[in-house]
């Protein structure tokens, strides 16, 4: 029975190490968002036209959802 306990410990330890490595890789390999205010500059619209946050980012307004669904082009 001691052998079975050692096997379970080895599996649990291996899984824990794998999760730590995956988490570290996610943190180290993540990149900052590449969004810019270029759309607002090109159209003269404020960021709040597409975003609920007046500074941009976060939840989208209905216009922002349409813009996203339309391949990042203004809907007709």
PyMOL CGO cylinders between C-alpha atoms (Angstrom):
from pymol import cmd
from pymol.cgo import CYLINDER

trace = [
    CYLINDER, 0.00, 0.00, 0.00, 2.87, 2.38, 0.59, 0.3, 1, 1, 1, 1, 1, 1,
    CYLINDER, 2.87, 2.38, 0.59, 3.80, 2.09, -3.07, 0.3, 1, 1, 1, 1, 1, 1,
    CYLINDER, 3.80, 2.09, -3.07, 0.33, 3.25, -4.16, 0.3, 1, 1, 1, 1, 1, 1,
    CYLINDER, 0.33, 3.25, -4.16, 0.57, 6.28, -1.87, 0.3, 1, 1, 1, 1, 1, 1,
    CYLINDER, 0.57, 6.28, -1.87, 3.92, 7.21, -3.39, 0.3, 1, 1, 1, 1, 1, 1,
    CYLINDER, 3.92, 7.21, -3.39, 2.47, 6.93, -6.90, 0.3, 1, 1, 1, 1, 1, 1,
    CYLINDER, 2.47, 6.93, -6.90, -0.43, 9.22, -6.05, 0.3, 1, 1, 1, 1, 1, 1,
    CYLINDER, -0.43, 9.22, -6.05, 1.96, 11.71, -4.47, 0.3, 1, 1, 1, 1, 1, 1,
    CYLINDER, 1.96, 11.71, -4.47, 4.16, 11.63, -7.59, 0.3, 1, 1, 1, 1, 1, 1,
    CYLINDER, 4.16, 11.63, -7.59, 1.14, 12.22, -9.85, 0.3, 1, 1, 1, 1, 1, 1,
    CYLINDER, 1.14, 12.22, -9.85, -0.15, 15.06, -7.66, 0.3, 1, 1, 1, 1, 1, 1,
    CYLINDER, -0.15, 15.06, -7.66, 3.29, 16.67, -7.46, 0.3, 1, 1, 1, 1, 1, 1,
    CYLINDER, 3.29, 16.67, -7.46, 3.76, 16.37, -11.22, 0.3, 1, 1, 1, 1, 1, 1,
    CYLINDER, 3.76, 16.37, -11.22, 0.37, 17.92, -11.90, 0.3, 1, 1, 1, 1, 1, 1,
    CYLINDER, 0.37, 17.92, -11.90, 1.14, 20.77, -9.51, 0.3, 1, 1, 1, 1, 1, 1,
    CYLINDER, 1.14, 20.77, -9.51, 4.47, 21.46, -11.19, 0.3, 1, 1, 1, 1, 1, 1,
    CYLINDER, 4.47, 21.46, -11.19, 2.79, 21.39, -14.62, 0.3, 1, 1, 1, 1, 1, 1,
    CYLINDER, 2.79, 21.39, -14.62, 0.19, 23.93, -13.47, 0.3, 1, 1, 1, 1, 1, 1,
    CYLINDER, 0.19, 23.93, -13.47, 2.85, 26.24, -12.07, 0.3, 1, 1, 1, 1, 1, 1,
    CYLINDER, 2.85, 26.24, -12.07, 4.84, 26.06, -15.31, 0.3, 1, 1, 1, 1, 1, 1,
    CYLINDER, 4.84, 26.06, -15.31, 1.73, 26.72, -17.40, 0.3, 1, 1, 1, 1, 1, 1,
    CYLINDER, 1.73, 26.72, -17.40, 0.78, 29.69, -15.22, 0.3, 1, 1, 1, 1, 1, 1,
    CYLINDER, 0.78, 29.69, -15.22, 4.28, 31.14, -15.37, 0.3, 1, 1, 1, 1, 1, 1,
    CYLINDER, 4.28, 31.14, -15.37, 4.38, 30.71, -19.14, 0.3, 1, 1, 1, 1, 1, 1,
    CYLINDER, 4.38, 30.71, -19.14, 1.04, 32.51, -19.45, 0.3, 1, 1, 1, 1, 1, 1,
    CYLINDER, 1.04, 32.51, -19.45, 2.33, 35.45, -17.43, 0.3, 1, 1, 1, 1, 1, 1,
    CYLINDER, 2.33, 35.45, -17.43, 5.71, 35.63, -19.14, 0.3, 1, 1, 1, 1, 1, 1,
    CYLINDER, 5.71, 35.63, -19.14, 4.45, 35.18, -22.70, 0.3, 1, 1, 1, 1, 1, 1,
    CYLINDER, 4.45, 35.18, -22.70, 1.42, 37.47, -22.51, 0.3, 1, 1, 1, 1, 1, 1,
    CYLINDER, 1.42, 37.47, -22.51, 1.57, 40.68, -24.49, 0.3, 1, 1, 1, 1, 1, 1,
    CYLINDER, 1.57, 40.68, -24.49, -0.06, 44.02, -23.80, 0.3, 1, 1, 1, 1, 1, 1,
    CYLINDER, -0.06, 44.02, -23.80, -3.15, 44.95, -25.76, 0.3, 1, 1, 1, 1, 1, 1,
    CYLINDER, -3.15, 44.95, -25.76, -2.38, 46.41, -29.17, 0.3, 1, 1, 1, 1, 1, 1,
    CYLINDER, -2.38, 46.41, -29.17, -5.46, 48.63, -29.28, 0.3, 1, 1, 1, 1, 1, 1,
    CYLINDER, -5.46, 48.63, -29.28, -4.98, 52.28, -30.17, 0.3, 1, 1, 1, 1, 1, 1,
    CYLINDER, -4.98, 52.28, -30.17, -7.17, 55.34, -30.43, 0.3, 1, 1, 1, 1, 1, 1,
    CYLINDER, -7.17, 55.34, -30.43, -6.58, 55.47, -34.20, 0.3, 1, 1, 1, 1, 1, 1,
    CYLINDER, -6.58, 55.47, -34.20, -10.27, 54.86, -34.98, 0.3, 1, 1, 1, 1, 1, 1,
    CYLINDER, -10.27, 54.86, -34.98, -11.23, 57.80, -32.78, 0.3, 1, 1, 1, 1, 1, 1,
    CYLINDER, -11.23, 57.80, -32.78, -8.61, 59.98, -34.48, 0.3, 1, 1, 1, 1, 1, 1,
    CYLINDER, -8.61, 59.98, -34.48, -9.70, 58.94, -37.98, 0.3, 1, 1, 1, 1, 1, 1,
    CYLINDER, -9.70, 58.94, -37.98, -13.45, 59.40, -37.41, 0.3, 1, 1, 1, 1, 1, 1,
    CYLINDER, -13.45, 59.40, -37.41, -13.48, 62.18, -34.84, 0.3, 1, 1, 1, 1, 1, 1,
    CYLINDER, -13.48, 62.18, -34.84, -15.63, 59.99, -32.58, 0.3, 1, 1, 1, 1, 1, 1,
    CYLINDER, -15.63, 59.99, -32.58, -14.82, 59.70, -28.90, 0.3, 1, 1, 1, 1, 1, 1,
    CYLINDER, -14.82, 59.70, -28.90, -13.70, 56.36, -27.46, 0.3, 1, 1, 1, 1, 1, 1,
    CYLINDER, -13.70, 56.36, -27.46, -17.02, 56.30, -25.59, 0.3, 1, 1, 1, 1, 1, 1,
    CYLINDER, -17.02, 56.30, -25.59, -18.84, 55.85, -28.91, 0.3, 1, 1, 1, 1, 1, 1,
    CYLINDER, -18.84, 55.85, -28.91, -17.75, 52.19, -28.90, 0.3, 1, 1, 1, 1, 1, 1,
    CYLINDER, -17.75, 52.19, -28.90, -16.73, 51.63, -25.26, 0.3, 1, 1, 1, 1, 1, 1,
    CYLINDER, -16.73, 51.63, -25.26, -18.67, 52.04, -22.03, 0.3, 1, 1, 1, 1, 1, 1,
    CYLINDER, -18.67, 52.04, -22.03, -15.49, 53.37, -20.41, 0.3, 1, 1, 1, 1, 1, 1,
    CYLINDER, -15.49, 53.37, -20.41, -15.03, 56.95, -21.73, 0.3, 1, 1, 1, 1, 1, 1,
    CYLINDER, -15.03, 56.95, -21.73, -11.27, 56.36, -22.00, 0.3, 1, 1, 1, 1, 1, 1,
    CYLINDER, -11.27, 56.36, -22.00, -11.78, 53.21, -24.12, 0.3, 1, 1, 1, 1, 1, 1,
    CYLINDER, -11.78, 53.21, -24.12, -11.38, 49.53, -23.39, 0.3, 1, 1, 1, 1, 1, 1,
    CYLINDER, -11.38, 49.53, -23.39, -13.65, 47.26, -21.42, 0.3, 1, 1, 1, 1, 1, 1,
    CYLINDER, -13.65, 47.26, -21.42, -17.26, 46.55, -22.29, 0.3, 1, 1, 1, 1, 1, 1,
    CYLINDER, -17.26, 46.55, -22.29, -18.48, 47.60, -25.72, 0.3, 1, 1, 1, 1, 1, 1,
    CYLINDER, -18.48, 47.60, -25.72, -21.55, 49.67, -26.51, 0.3, 1, 1, 1, 1, 1, 1,
    CYLINDER, -21.55, 49.67, -26.51, -24.02, 48.40, -29.13, 0.3, 1, 1, 1, 1, 1, 1,
    CYLINDER, -24.02, 48.40, -29.13, -22.09, 50.40, -31.78, 0.3, 1, 1, 1, 1, 1, 1,
    CYLINDER, -22.09, 50.40, -31.78, -18.85, 48.85, -30.56, 0.3, 1, 1, 1, 1, 1, 1,
    CYLINDER, -18.85, 48.85, -30.56, -20.37, 45.37, -30.82, 0.3, 1, 1, 1, 1, 1, 1,
    CYLINDER, -20.37, 45.37, -30.82, -21.54, 46.09, -34.38, 0.3, 1, 1, 1, 1, 1, 1,
    CYLINDER, -21.54, 46.09, -34.38, -18.10, 47.44, -35.29, 0.3, 1, 1, 1, 1, 1, 1,
    CYLINDER, -18.10, 47.44, -35.29, -16.43, 44.31, -33.90, 0.3, 1, 1, 1, 1, 1, 1,
    CYLINDER, -16.43, 44.31, -33.90, -18.91, 41.96, -35.64, 0.3, 1, 1, 1, 1, 1, 1,
    CYLINDER, -18.91, 41.96, -35.64, -18.33, 43.79, -38.92, 0.3, 1, 1, 1, 1, 1, 1,
    CYLINDER, -18.33, 43.79, -38.92, -14.60, 42.99, -38.97, 0.3, 1, 1, 1, 1, 1, 1,
    CYLINDER, -14.60, 42.99, -38.97, -13.58, 46.25, -37.26, 0.3, 1, 1, 1, 1, 1, 1,
    CYLINDER, -13.58, 46.25, -37.26, -15.27, 48.33, -39.95, 0.3, 1, 1, 1, 1, 1, 1,
    CYLINDER, -15.27, 48.33, -39.95, -18.07, 50.82, -39.43, 0.3, 1, 1, 1, 1, 1, 1,
    CYLINDER, -18.07, 50.82, -39.43, -21.48, 49.18, -39.94, 0.3, 1, 1, 1, 1, 1, 1,
    CYLINDER, -21.48, 49.18, -39.94, -23.64, 50.57, -42.72, 0.3, 1, 1, 1, 1, 1, 1,
]
cmd.load_cgo(trace, "trace")
